[in-house]
Amino acid sequence: MVLAVLVTITAVGLAVGLFRRARLASCLSKAVRQYSEDRKSLEQSFFQAAAASGKPRGLKWKECNFHEKPLLTRDRSTGTFYGLTGVTVSFEAIAGGDMEDVEEVANLRCATAVFVHRNGLWTTDGRVIFNLEPHEVLQRYHDNLEPVAGQDIASRDE
């Protein structure tokens, strides 16, 4: 009798684990496909939101070039997917502002654009992490984020 209960508990545990993995794989596959399909509009949304943020202070977003291969990650506690995309950003000083005479304003900045998969859709609020490439963001936030293995988000030109 005890053996039958243990076998049943083990079987149920295995079935639940398999179901969760299958569900995660399905959600992941859908998220990857959506990201690839919506990438151009996501990039435009990112630029508009980031430019409207007022950050960095005294600078106006001039241009943002997106790198080809985003890094897909997952929040360890919530399961939310994040797309981390390397970007190169150029700024110009706001006329009459504090940064107008600063030569370094013209320097290109490397950063990571953050995209989030919420309610079945990719979105962005213009969050940018300056001075870090996507793999460096993953290293810095390794307690919260984990890479999603085996899933490449295709480039927009493929």
Residue pairs with C-beta under 8 A, 6 or more apart in sequence:
24 79
27 81
28 72
28 81
28 148
28 151
29 151
30 120
31 72
31 81
31 117
31 122
32 72
32 151
32 152
32 153
32 154
34 117
34 121
34 122
35 42
35 70
35 72
35 83
35 115
35 117
35 122
35 153
36 153
36 154
36 156
36 158
38 122
39 153
39 156
40 156
42 115
42 122
42 123
42 124
43 64
43 66
43 113
45 123
45 124
46 64
46 113
46 115
46 124
46 126
47 61
47 64
47 126
48 126
49 124
49 125
49 126
50 61
50 64
50 113
50 126
50 127
50 128
51 60
51 61
51 126
52 126
53 126
55 128
56 91
56 130
57 98
57 99
58 93
58 94
58 97
58 98
58 99
58 100
59 91
59 92
59 93
59 94
59 97
59 99
59 105
60 91
60 92
60 93
60 94
61 89
61 91
62 90
62 91
62 92
63 89
63 90
64 87
64 88
64 89
64 90
64 113
65 87
65 88
65 89
66 85
66 86
66 87
66 113
67 85
67 86
67 87
67 88
68 155
68 156
68 157
69 152
69 153
69 155
70 83
70 84
70 85
70 115
70 134
70 153
71 83
71 84
71 85
71 134
71 135
71 137
71 138
71 147
72 81
72 82
72 83
72 84
72 147
72 148
72 151
72 152
72 153
73 81
73 82
73 83
73 84
73 138
73 145
73 146
73 147
73 148
74 80
74 81
74 82
74 145
74 146
74 147
74 148
75 81
75 82
75 144
75 145
76 143
76 144
76 145
76 146
77 144
80 116
80 117
80 118
81 116
81 117
81 148
82 114
82 115
82 116
82 117
82 145
83 114
83 115
83 116
83 117
83 122
83 153
84 112
84 113
84 114
84 115
84 134
84 137
84 138
85 112
85 113
85 115
85 134
86 110
86 111
86 112
86 113
86 133
86 134
87 110
87 111
87 112
87 113
87 128
88 108
88 109
88 110
88 111
89 108
89 109
89 110
89 111
89 128
90 106
90 108
90 109
91 105
91 109
92 105
92 106
93 99
93 100
93 101
93 102
93 105
94 100
99 105
109 130
109 131
110 130
110 131
110 132
110 133
111 128
111 129
111 130
111 131
111 132
112 128
112 129
112 132
112 133
112 134
112 136
112 137
113 124
113 127
113 128
114 124
114 127
114 128
114 129
115 122
115 123
115 124
116 122
116 123
116 124
116 125
117 123
129 137
132 140
137 145
138 145
138 147
